[in-house]
């Protein structure tokens, strides 16, 4: 049985349309690829790491440093708003999650996938990449606006619920 490897993913990235990537490490226990994309909605590039850990049989897709929300820079109320926005984003996502690192305030998006002895198909890889890009493109600007004090966590929730009601025709 084949397994998911860094080499396999380096074949998938150009096929997906991302020819720019760098293999940071590749060994018997796993490896890591650095890649990313341009995000026209936020006017900047997004870095992405894809790592494989053969000891834990996992693949991890991480879009790091989306928002900075260090505790020492924020009031407790503003930090509570950021965490509320993160919680709601995570509730709304079917795959992946936003994570907050309280040690430095980094907010990142990640998807973990068990790979065991299986080879991820190109279609599965493409699906994960599309999900990661969509989740970051939609939610990161909203979370950043809360961290920057331009919105409240409640306004993010209210806005999203309004879209849901519109979609449902209520």
Order of alpha helices (4+ residues) and beta strands (2+ residues): alpha-beta-beta-beta-beta-alpha-beta-beta-alpha-alpha
